[in-house]
């Protein structure tokens, strides 16, 4: 599958270790008394790669993760969806976070299931993810590559390449923007993006307001632009 990413990114971030972590980016902190971390929350729409997974309806999610000082981690999570007759998607993941040549890396493999999907629907899939991260003073940058050899539902092989940008606006307030390209067999190829702000109202709770969109809004409601509000609680 050919890969196309039509944007370069730079990313800014001023989050401190005490503040609520971003979902999918929990990292080991030697100051924590436990190797376990927990996240849960919800939002007005479950958006992934620019598109809605919940039929543009509200959703909830939860995750438990185990981190080690060596960088290895494992987690399990769920999120509510509306796809292929299923209302819940579950995932287990294992990965390794490490540093080299002035960069941080995060590589993982995960297995996903859509519970009680319609008969005949492909309700499970493997997914591989690789992140490259780097700080530039207050700047935090991330380039992500995801690939599934056989995706969920009717989708076959799919690849997503994404770059994310974040920067501080004020104490506990930061802005971010993400741009990515998805190419898939038996599904439309498209470019997806989001931009918004996140406010860490306490050390464990963050609110997020974000605009999501794609360049194929005419393909259906799930691809149309949407403003999404969400809350994340992490401890």
C-alpha positions in Angstrom: 0.0 0.0 0.0 1.4 3.4 -0.9 1.7 5.9 1.9 1.0 9.6 1.4 1.4 12.2 4.1 0.9 15.7 2.8 2.1 17.8 5.8 5.1 18.4 8.0 4.6 19.1 11.7 6.1 20.7 14.6 4.6 20.3 18.1 4.6 22.3 21.3 3.7 21.1 24.8 4.1 22.3 28.4 2.4 19.6 30.4 4.0 18.6 33.7 4.1 15.0 35.0 1.5 15.8 37.7 -1.2 16.8 35.2 -3.6 14.4 33.7 -1.9 12.3 31.0 -3.1 12.2 27.3 -4.9 9.1 26.4 -2.6 6.5 24.6 0.5 8.3 25.9 0.9 7.2 29.5 4.5 6.8 30.5 6.4 5.5 33.5 7.0 8.0 36.3 9.5 7.0 39.0 7.8 9.4 41.4 4.5 7.4 41.3 4.0 4.9 44.1 2.6 2.3 41.7 3.3 0.9 38.3 -0.4 0.9 37.6 -2.3 3.7 36.0 -6.0 4.2 35.2 -7.9 6.4 32.8 -11.6 6.8 32.0 -13.8 9.4 30.5 -16.1 10.2 27.7 -17.2 12.7 25.1 -19.8 13.9 22.7 -18.5 11.8 19.8 -16.0 8.9 19.6 -13.6 10.3 17.0 -10.6 8.3 15.7 -8.5 9.4 12.7 -10.9 12.1 12.0 -14.0 9.9 11.7 -16.8 8.9 14.1 -16.9 5.4 15.6 -20.0 6.0 17.6 -22.4 7.2 15.0 -21.8 10.8 16.0 -23.3 9.9 19.5 -21.7 10.3 22.9 -19.4 7.6 24.2 -17.4 6.5 27.3 -14.1 4.7 27.7 -11.8 3.1 30.3 -8.3 1.8 30.5 -5.9 0.2 32.9 -2.2 0.2 32.2 0.9 -1.4 33.8 4.2 0.4 33.3 7.8 -0.6 34.2 11.0 1.4 34.6 12.5 -0.4 31.7 9.8 1.0 29.4 7.7 -2.1 28.9 4.0 -1.8 29.4 0.7 -3.5 28.9 -2.9 -2.3 29.0 -6.5 -3.2 28.5 -9.3 -0.8 27.5 -12.8 -0.5 26.2 -14.8 2.2 24.4 -18.4 2.4 23.3 -19.0 2.5 19.5 -21.7 2.0 16.9 -20.3 -0.1 14.1 -21.0 -3.5 12.5 -23.8 -4.1 15.0 -21.4 -3.7 18.0 -21.7 -1.1 20.8 -18.4 -1.9 22.6 -14.9 -2.3 21.3 -12.2 -3.8 23.5 -8.4 -3.9 23.2 -5.4 -5.4 24.8 -1.9 -4.0 24.1 1.7 -4.6 24.9 4.6 -2.2 24.0 7.9 -0.7 24.8 8.9 2.9 25.3 12.6 3.7 24.9 15.0 6.5 23.9 17.9 6.7 21.4 19.8 9.4 19.5 17.9 12.2 21.3 14.5 10.8 20.4 11.8 8.9 22.3 10.1 5.9 20.7 7.0 3.9 21.5 6.3 0.7 19.7 3.3 -1.6 20.4 1.1 -4.4 19.2 -2.6 -4.7 20.0 -5.6 -7.0 19.5 -9.0 -5.4 19.1 -12.5 -7.0 19.3 -16.0 -5.7 18.6 -18.3 -7.4 21.0 -21.6 -8.9 19.7 -21.0 -7.7 16.1 -23.4 -8.8 13.4 -23.0 -12.3 12.1 -20.5 -12.4 9.2 -18.7 -9.2 10.3 -15.0 -9.2 10.9 -15.0 -8.5 14.6 -11.3 -8.7 15.5 -8.0 -7.3 14.2 -4.3 -6.9 15.0 -2.8 -3.4 14.9 0.8 -2.3 15.0 1.9 1.2 16.1 5.2 3.0 16.1 5.7 6.6 17.5 8.7 8.9 17.3 8.7 11.7 19.8 11.0 14.6 20.6 11.0 17.6 22.8 12.3 21.0 21.7 12.3 23.0 25.0 8.6 23.4 25.6 7.9 21.7 22.4 6.7 18.0 22.2 6.5 16.4 18.8 5.1 13.1 17.6 5.0 11.2 14.4 2.8 8.1 14.4 2.6 5.1 12.0 -0.2 2.5 12.5 -0.9 -0.5 10.4 -3.4 -3.4 10.4 -3.0 -6.3 8.0 -6.8 -6.9 8.2 -8.9 -4.2 9.8 -12.2 -4.5 11.6 -15.5 -4.8 9.7 -15.2 -4.8 5.9 -11.9 -3.0 5.9 -8.8 -5.0 4.9 -5.2 -3.8 5.1 -5.1 -0.2 6.4 -2.3 2.2 7.2 -2.5 5.6 9.1 0.4 8.1 9.2 -0.1 11.0 11.5 1.8 14.1 12.9 0.7 16.0 15.9 1.4 19.6 17.1 0.8 21.0 20.6 1.8 24.2 22.3 1.1 26.0 25.7 -1.4 28.9 25.8 -1.4 29.4 29.6 -0.8 27.5 32.8 -2.6 24.2 32.5 -4.0 25.2 29.0 -2.5 23.9 25.7 -3.5 23.8 22.1 -2.8 21.1 19.6 -3.4 20.1 16.0 -3.1 16.7 14.2 -2.9 15.8 10.6 -2.9 12.3 9.2 -3.4 10.2 6.1 -5.3 6.9 6.0 -5.1 4.5 3.1 -7.1 1.2 3.2 -8.2 -1.7 1.1 -12.0 -2.0 0.7 -12.5 1.5 2.1 -12.0 5.1 1.1 -8.5 6.7 1.4 -8.7 10.1 3.1 -6.8 12.9 5.0 -8.1 13.5 8.6 -7.3 16.3 11.0 -8.2 17.8 14.3 -7.4 21.0 16.3 -8.4 22.1 19.7 -7.5 23.0 23.3 -7.1 20.9 26.5 -7.4 22.3 30.0 -6.1 20.4 33.0 -8.5 21.6 35.6 -6.9 19.4 38.3 -3.9 17.1 38.5 -6.1 14.2 37.4 -8.8 15.7 35.2 -8.6 17.4 31.8 -11.3 18.8 29.5 -10.8 18.9 25.8 -12.6 20.8 23.0 -11.6 19.8 19.5 -12.7 20.2 15.9 -12.4 17.1 13.7 -12.7 16.7 10.0 -11.7 14.9 6.8 -11.5 15.6 3.1 -14.3 13.2 2.2 -17.2 14.6 4.1 -19.5 13.7 1.2 -18.9 10.0 2.0 -21.2 10.0 4.9 -22.0 11.4 8.4 -19.1 9.7 10.0 -16.6 11.6 7.9 -18.2 15.1 8.3 -16.7 17.9 10.4 -17.7 17.9 14.1 -16.9 19.8 17.3 -16.2 17.4 20.1 -16.0 18.0 23.8 -14.5 15.3 26.1 -13.2 14.7 29.6 -10.3 12.5 30.7 -9.6 11.4 34.3 -6.2 9.8 34.9 -4.6 8.5 38.1 
